[in-house]
Each structure stands twice: as structure tokens, then as C-alpha cells.
């Protein structure tokens, strides 16, 4: 019996020591809090220095210039510099109007030109982008502008004293998502 009491007492002593050690163990918890702000993917037209010229099908200026002196070209901004409007008056077939402007990246995220989309329903001619090799071009924030433009051409099926419309889109994507499927 004495042996049993001694065993119980020893067991209690070991248990109390374990409680004492675990109670005396010091600890510290560290915390991490954070925030993430996303960047701004932004592409805009820059019409600060836009221009136009009338060329023939070979890219040569129309000669004499008096043949195109009545043609009027106006380009102006729409919403948030992300739209431009083009108005061409007194155009006639076989003249290629080259309109030059810039694309800029005022945002904080690099982007790449992914696609050009043209909608020219019932348009008697063509509307194309120049230069053609801009797809895949990357523009980082703060980089110089990308010079580009469109070329508007009426063919001989255009009616006299008529008005035709067209639209075109430039799609840019964040640099790490190019090319989009």
C-alpha cells in the first residue's frame, strides 16, 4: 500500500511539474495585415499633334495639290480621350486619306495592342489601320506615344452627294494577357 501511495504521489508530482512547465512557457503571436491596390489599365488617343494627307493608291501625294484642296478633315475627341470622331467632307473616289494620331498610356499598367476591329457596313471602300504591324506592340506607362493612324478610301461605287459611316476599335490588353484567345 505504501508503494501504491508513493506511486500516486510521484505521479501527482510529475503531473504538477508538467502543469507548471506548460504554465510557465512564454509565447508571442505575430500578426500580418495588408492591403493591395490594383493598377490602372488605360489607353487614350492623343490628338495633340494630329495630321492628315491625301495620297494616291501608291502612297504618293496627289499632284497637283489643287485636286484635293476642297477636302476637309476634322478629328476631335469624344469621351475621356478614348474616342475620336473623324469627319471628312468633299472626298471623292480613289483618294486615300491618311489620318495620323498617337496612342498613349496614361495608366499604371503596361498594355499591348491586341486587335483592330473595323465595322464598315455598306461603306463603298476601305478603312484600314496604319502601320499594320502594331498588333503585339507594348506600351509601358511613361513611354513615348505610339504613332498610328487610319486610312479612309472610297472606291468608284460611292454615290455622289452621299454620306457613309464607319467605325473602328483598337483593343489593348494588359501585357501579361497577350495574346487573348
C-alpha positions as CSV (number, residue, x, y, z in Angstrom):
1,X,0.0,0.0,0.0
2,X,2.9,2.3,0.8
3,X,4.2,1.5,-2.6
4,X,0.9,2.5,-4.2
5,X,0.8,5.8,-2.2
6,X,4.4,6.6,-3.3
7,X,3.5,5.8,-6.9
8,X,0.4,8.1,-6.8
9,X,2.4,10.8,-5.0
10,X,5.1,10.6,-7.6
11,X,2.6,10.6,-10.4
12,X,0.9,13.7,-8.9
13,X,4.3,15.4,-8.5
14,X,5.2,14.7,-12.2
15,X,1.7,16.0,-13.3
16,X,2.1,19.2,-11.2
17,X,5.6,19.7,-12.7
18,X,4.2,19.3,-16.2
19,X,1.4,21.8,-15.5
20,X,3.9,24.2,-14.0
21,X,6.2,23.9,-17.0
22,X,3.4,24.4,-19.5
23,X,2.0,27.3,-17.5
24,X,5.4,29.0,-17.3
25,X,6.0,28.6,-21.1
26,X,6.1,32.1,-22.7
27,X,4.7,32.7,-26.2
28,X,4.2,35.6,-28.6
29,X,1.8,35.8,-31.6
30,X,2.8,37.9,-34.6
31,X,0.2,39.3,-37.0
32,X,0.3,40.4,-40.6
33,X,-2.3,42.8,-42.1
34,X,-2.0,44.1,-45.6
35,X,-3.8,45.8,-48.4
36,X,-3.3,45.6,-52.2
37,X,-4.2,48.4,-54.6
38,X,-4.6,47.4,-58.2
39,X,-3.2,49.4,-61.1
40,X,-5.0,51.4,-63.8
41,X,-5.1,49.9,-67.4
42,X,-5.7,53.0,-69.5
43,X,-5.2,53.7,-73.2
44,X,-6.1,57.0,-74.8
45,X,-5.8,58.8,-78.1
46,X,-3.6,61.8,-78.2
47,X,-4.6,64.4,-80.8
48,X,-2.1,67.0,-79.7
49,X,-0.3,66.7,-83.0
50,X,-2.7,65.0,-85.5
51,X,-2.4,65.5,-89.2
52,X,-3.7,64.2,-92.5
53,X,-2.7,63.9,-96.1
54,X,-4.3,62.9,-99.3
55,X,-2.4,60.2,-101.2
56,X,-3.0,58.0,-104.3
57,X,-3.1,54.2,-104.2
58,X,0.7,54.1,-104.4
59,X,1.2,56.4,-101.3
60,X,2.2,59.4,-103.4
61,X,0.8,62.8,-102.6
62,X,-1.9,64.0,-105.0
63,X,-0.4,66.2,-107.6
64,X,-1.3,68.9,-108.2
65,X,-2.4,69.7,-104.7
66,X,-5.3,71.7,-106.0
67,X,-7.1,68.4,-106.8
68,X,-7.7,67.9,-103.0
69,X,-7.7,71.4,-101.6
70,X,-11.5,71.3,-101.1
71,X,-11.3,68.1,-98.9
72,X,-11.9,68.9,-95.2
73,X,-10.8,66.6,-92.5
74,X,-11.7,67.1,-88.8
75,X,-10.7,64.9,-85.9
76,X,-11.8,65.6,-82.4
77,X,-12.1,63.9,-79.0
78,X,-15.1,62.0,-77.7
79,X,-15.5,60.7,-74.1
80,X,-12.3,60.6,-71.9
81,X,-9.9,60.8,-74.9
82,X,-10.9,57.1,-75.6
83,X,-13.0,58.0,-78.6
84,X,-12.2,60.2,-81.6
85,X,-14.5,61.3,-84.3
86,X,-13.4,61.7,-87.9
87,X,-15.3,63.9,-90.4
88,X,-14.3,64.0,-94.0
89,X,-16.0,66.3,-96.4
90,X,-15.8,66.6,-100.2
91,X,-14.0,63.3,-100.6
92,X,-14.3,61.6,-103.9
93,X,-13.2,58.1,-105.1
94,X,-9.6,56.9,-105.5
95,X,-8.2,59.3,-102.8
96,X,-6.6,57.7,-99.7
97,X,-7.0,60.0,-96.7
98,X,-4.3,59.1,-94.2
99,X,-5.1,60.5,-90.7
100,X,-2.3,60.3,-88.1
101,X,-2.6,60.4,-84.4
102,X,-0.9,58.9,-81.3
103,X,-1.9,56.3,-78.7
104,X,-0.7,56.9,-75.1
105,X,-0.6,55.0,-71.8
106,X,-1.6,57.4,-69.0
107,X,-2.3,54.4,-66.7
108,X,0.0,52.4,-64.4
109,X,-0.2,49.0,-66.2
110,X,1.7,48.1,-69.3
111,X,-0.6,47.1,-72.2
112,X,-0.2,45.5,-75.6
113,X,-2.2,46.2,-78.8
114,X,-4.2,43.0,-79.2
115,X,-6.6,43.7,-82.1
116,X,-8.0,46.1,-84.6
117,X,-11.7,45.8,-85.4
118,X,-13.3,47.6,-88.3
119,X,-17.0,47.9,-89.0
120,X,-17.8,49.3,-92.4
121,X,-21.3,48.3,-93.3
122,X,-22.4,49.5,-96.7
123,X,-19.2,51.5,-96.9
124,X,-18.0,51.8,-100.6
125,X,-14.3,51.5,-99.9
126,X,-12.0,50.6,-97.1
127,X,-10.9,51.8,-93.7
128,X,-7.6,50.4,-92.5
129,X,-5.1,51.0,-89.8
130,X,-1.5,52.1,-90.3
131,X,1.0,50.9,-89.7
132,X,-0.3,47.4,-90.0
133,X,2.3,45.8,-87.7
134,X,1.1,47.4,-84.4
135,X,-0.6,44.3,-83.1
136,X,1.8,43.0,-80.4
137,X,3.2,46.4,-79.6
138,X,3.6,47.0,-75.9
139,X,3.4,50.5,-74.3
140,X,4.6,50.9,-70.7
141,X,3.4,53.8,-68.5
142,X,5.5,56.9,-69.3
143,X,6.7,55.5,-72.7
144,X,6.6,57.8,-75.7
145,X,3.3,57.6,-77.7
146,X,2.7,55.0,-80.4
147,X,2.3,56.9,-83.7
148,X,-0.5,55.4,-85.8
149,X,-3.4,56.3,-88.0
150,X,-6.2,55.2,-90.2
151,X,-6.6,55.3,-94.0
152,X,-10.0,56.0,-95.4
153,X,-10.6,55.3,-99.1
154,X,-13.7,55.5,-101.3
155,X,-13.9,53.3,-104.4
156,X,-15.9,54.1,-107.6
157,X,-19.1,52.6,-106.2
158,X,-19.6,55.6,-103.9
159,X,-22.6,57.7,-104.7
160,X,-22.3,61.4,-105.4
161,X,-23.6,63.7,-102.6
162,X,-23.9,60.9,-100.1
163,X,-22.9,60.2,-96.5
164,X,-21.2,57.0,-95.3
165,X,-20.3,55.9,-91.9
166,X,-17.6,53.6,-90.4
167,X,-16.3,52.6,-87.0
168,X,-13.1,51.1,-85.8
169,X,-11.8,49.8,-82.5
170,X,-8.4,49.3,-81.1
171,X,-8.3,46.6,-78.4
172,X,-5.4,46.7,-75.8
173,X,-4.9,44.1,-73.1
174,X,-2.7,44.0,-70.0
175,X,0.8,42.9,-71.0
176,X,0.6,39.5,-69.3
177,X,-2.6,38.5,-71.0
178,X,-1.4,38.9,-74.6
179,X,-2.5,37.3,-76.9
180,X,-6.1,36.9,-75.9
181,X,-7.6,33.7,-77.3
